[in-house]
Amino acid sequence: MTENEKRASTRFKAKSGSHIVYLEGSGAIKDLSLNGMFVFDPEPLSEGSKVNFALRQGTDDIQLQGIVTRSDPGQGMVIQFTELSRESIRRLKIYLATINPAPDQSKKQ
């Protein structure tokens, strides 16, 4: 089974300029899904770190919480979403509806 087959939901390439802001810093979003995201950050948080952050696209923020499930120093980190409010889920779905799936996910249903 490949890594893509393990994903619980379709991954989307983030819009240009999309990034997250959190207490420890900020980072550009590479891709995201309803379950999590990969964030470019040369000094990522360590695995297991809990993080409260805002997904920022222009002047719009979506408040999210997550846990770092993979940390690649010099590259970035994978954040799995946890404890999302109904409003955050609704806004995340709206955001994802405006972008296309990442190229390797285009055939996934």
C-alpha angles and dihedrals in degrees: 000000000000125000090253092056090056094059115110094208141019116281119226130201108241122244116258109273095024113137143149128242121205137162094267096047143288140275143187117256116239098185140337145188137187087278104045150314147238114240125195108230124147089208103039124184115262123264112277094029114140114221137188111202147155122239102219126201109170106308095339119099129191112198111223141167128209151149126244107244097174131022123191110184111226091017115053145257144275114234120196113206118241134181098004119182120234089250092052091049091048092050092045090052090050090050092049092048089063096057136060126248116265110269095256090050100049094106096044116107 
